[in-house]
């Protein structure tokens, strides 16, 4: 199905590592492209689960999306992703971003110069994976005579960058091999982001990044109403936090407001009702599902996935919501 993006599965530190292995085995057996691990501060570190999944599977990619250099110095990133790629026999994938500033600051770390931090990280990691001895003085992170003491399996491993704001998208086009887009970004934002990254890459004399990887919640059920209810519950958990972030970070606010069928008053009213304790099924109408999730029957989900592909996403990383992720993964996979 050439008009579909690749479909992958999102795992994260909120999931028991043994459960991650079970889900990765299903993904591996049902033809999903990759499993991606989202790491959030103060939850489980994802490298143990990612390593276990690499050892338990044969074909599925093992993605870390994203690591940030405030938590892990770029030299440590290179050490860990190189070792993971050895274990996965060339299936590891890496996204790098500046992380969530408020969480990083709770560690007592400064998040000054986030774009410089990402630039430094990608520069150092890429050179170390090539086997170079790296002497680099960056604005945020540096390395002096740093060299891996083992040979990384793929010196040319693609390095993706998480980006949302205008400056970050421009930097992504200049230095990264692909773009990563977070949850709660509608297809309208995807199209704008892909265009911005492509224009920046061309201006820098580079080809536009081939990989555009986007996280999206997914509720795939034969009963469309049940699926929409599940999707609303997940969006209802995320929306207040993303709306609060948007009050502090203009890029986050802009991404939300690119939703074609929703305006600022819709978001404000929905968040107010959610914070007042209303159930997401009552506080959110179907427009929120259409904008921020893939939900419904398998055919519905594939039709919605095509919207993201048309906007420029090459891969959707699906968070299968609810208590029966394995069954939902198998149900969606049967239509591929």
N, C-alpha and C positions, 0 to 999 in steps of 0.2 A: 504494500500500500504506500506508494511513493508520496502521497500527500499527507501522510502521518509523520509526526516526529518520532524519534526513538522514545520508547517508554521505559522508564526505570522506576526504582522503588526507593523512597526515603526512609532511612532508619536514623536513630539519634540517641543521645545519651539518656533520654528518658525511658528507654526500653532496655530491659534486662539483656545482657550479652547473649545468654542462651536462647532467648526469644529471637534476637537478631539472627542467630545462626539458622533457626527454623525458617524464618522468613526469607533469608538469603537462599536457602536450598530450594524453596518454592520458586523464587525469582529465577534461579539458575535453571530449573527444570521446565519452566513455562515460557522461556524465551524473552524475558525482560533483559534490557541491555546492561544495566548496572544496578548496584545498590550504592546509594550515597549516604554517608554518615554526617549528620549535622551535629556539631559539638557546641554546646552552650555552657557558659561559665557556671561552675558549682554543681553541675550534674555529672554523670559518669563521663570520664574521658572515653573517646570512641576508639582509640587505637587497639585496645584489647579485643573489642567486638569485631572491628574490621579485620584484625589478624585471624581471629577464629573463623570468620566468614571466608577469608581468602583460603584457609586450609581446608574448609569443608565444601568448597564449590570448585567447578572446573572451567566455566565459560564466562560467567557474569563478571562485569567490571566491578572493582572495589574502589569507590570514590570517597575522598575526604573533602567535604565542602561545608565550611571552609576552616582552614587554620589561620590564625592571625599572629603576627610577629611579636605582639606585646606579650602573649602567653608563651610563645615558643620562638626563641631566637631563630632567624633564618638558617643558621648552620645546623640547628637541631632539626628543623623541618627537613632539610636535605638528608640528614642521617636517617630520620624515621621513614620518609617516603621512599628512600632508596631501599631500605630493609623490607618495607612492606611490599614493594614491587618485586623484590627477590622471592618473597614468600608466595605472592600471587602469580609469579611467572609472567610478569609483564602486563598484568591487568589493573594495576593501581592507577588512580587518577587523583589529581590534586587541584583544589581551588584555594586561592589565597585572598584574604580580605582584611580590613582593619578591625572587624569585630564590632560588638556593641559597646560603645564607649562607657555607658553607665555601669555595665558589669565589670569591665576592665578596671575602671577607677576604684571599684570596691576591693580590688586586690592591692590597692595602694600604688597602682601604676599610672603614669601619665599617658594620655592618649593624644598628645600634641602631634601635629603634622601627620595625620593619617595617610594622606596620599604619598608623602615621602616614605612612610613606613612600608607601604605596599610596594612602591617602586624598589626600595632597597631589598625587600624580601625576595621579590621575583628575580632581581639581578643576581643576588647571592645564591639562591637555590638553583637557578638555571646553570650558573657557572660550576657549582660544586657537582651537580649531577653529570656534567660533561667531563668531570675528572680534573678540572683546573685547580691549581692552587690560587686561592682568592685573596687578594689584598685590595680591599675596597673600603673607602670612607664615605659613608652615606650621611644624609641629614638626620636620620633617625637610628639606623642600624649599620654596623660596620663589621668587617671581618679582616683579620690580619694573618696571612699565611695559613689560611684554612683550607684543608683538602681532605676529602673522604679517604679513609684508609682501606676502602673496598671499592670495587668497580660497580657502579650503578648499572642495572640491567639495560636501562634506556637513557642514554645521554641526551636524547632529544625528547624526553617526556613532555607533552604539552602542559603548560601551566595556565590555568584559568584564573580570572580575577572577578571577584564579586564587586559589582558597581551599581550605583543608582543615581547619584548626582551628576550634573553636567561635567564637572571637572574629572570625576572618577571615570565616567564613560570615555572621556577624551584620553585619559591616561591608559585605559584598557586597550583602546585602539592602537596606541603607540607601542605598548610593551608586552601585552598578553597574547596568549594563543587561543583564548576563548573567553566568553562572558558568562558569569553566573548571576541569575536574577532570583531574588528571594520570593517567599510567599507574599500574598497580598499585593501583587503587582498585576494589573489587568492586561489583556492583550494589547490595548492601546498604548500602554507604557512599553511593552515589549517591542512594538514596531518602532517607536521613537528611539528607544535605547539602541536597537540594532542599527538604525540609520546613523545615529551619532557615533557609534563605535566604528562603523564602516567608513564614515567620512574622515574620522581621525586617522584610521589606518592608512587610507589612501593618501592623505596629506603627508604622512610620514614615509611614504614609499613602500608600504607593506600591504599584503593582501588582507582583506577583511577577515577576521577570525572565523574559522569554519564552525566552531562549536559555540552554541548558545544554549546553555543549560538552565532550565527554570523549574523552581519548586512550586507545586500546586497540590492542595488537598484533593482527595478523590474519594467519592462514595459511589461505588458501582454495585447496584442491586437490581434484580428483576422488577422490584416494586419501586417505581420512580418516586412516589411520595415518601417512602421510607428513606430512600437515598438522599432526597433533598433535606429531610429532617436531620439526618446525620451531618450533612454538609453545613447546615445552619448552626448546629451545635459547635462544630469546629471553628467556623468563622466567628461565632459569638465569643469564643475563648480568645481569639487573636485580635479582633477588631479594637477593643478598648486600648490595648497596649500599643498597637500600631497608630491609632489616632493620637494617643498621648505623645508618641515619638514624633508624629508629624507636627505637633505644636512646637517642638524644639528643633527639629531638623527639617529645613525646607524641602530637601530632596525627597524625604519620606512622605511629606504632605503632598508634594506634586505628583508622586507616583500614584497615591490613592486617588487623587482627584482627576487622573486621566481616565477613570472609568466613564465610559460614554453615557451610560444610563443613570448615573448617580451624581448628585451635586453635594456641596458642602452641607446644606441643611439636612439632606438625607443621612449623611454620616453622623452629624451631631445629634440628630434625633434618635438614631438607632443606638448610639453609644449611651445616651442618657437613659434610654429604656433598659438596656442591658445592665447598667450600673445600678438601676433601681430594683433589679432582681427579676425582671421579666425573662421568661424562657426565650432562647434564641429563635425558636420556631414561631413565636409571636412577635418578637421585636424586629426580625429581619424578614423582608419579603424576598421573592424569588430573584429579584435583580441582583442581590448580593451573591447568590449562588452562581448565577450566570456570569458574574464578573470575576469572582475570586476562587472558584472551584470547578472541578469536573465532576459532575454528578448526574445520576439517573440510571437508565438501563445501559447496557454495554454499548449499544448503538448511539445513545445520547452522548456517552463519554467520548467515543471516538469522533463524533461530529464536533464536540467542543475542543478536542485535541487538535483537530484540523485548523481551528481558528488560531491557535497558538503557532502552528506550523506556518500558516499564511502570514502571521506577524513576524516570523523570522526565527522562532525557537526551533533548534534542531533536536532537542531532547527535553522531555518533561519528566521530572522526578516526582512521582506520585506518593503522597502520604495517604495510605489506605486507612481511613478512619473507622472507628467502631470496634467491636469485639471479635470480628471474624475476618481478620485481614487475609488469612490464607485462602478462604473460600472466595472472597471478593477478588483477589488476585487471579485465582483460577477462572472465575467467571469472566472477567475481562479478557484474559489471555485466550479464551476459547474463540473469541471473535476476531483475533488477529490473523 
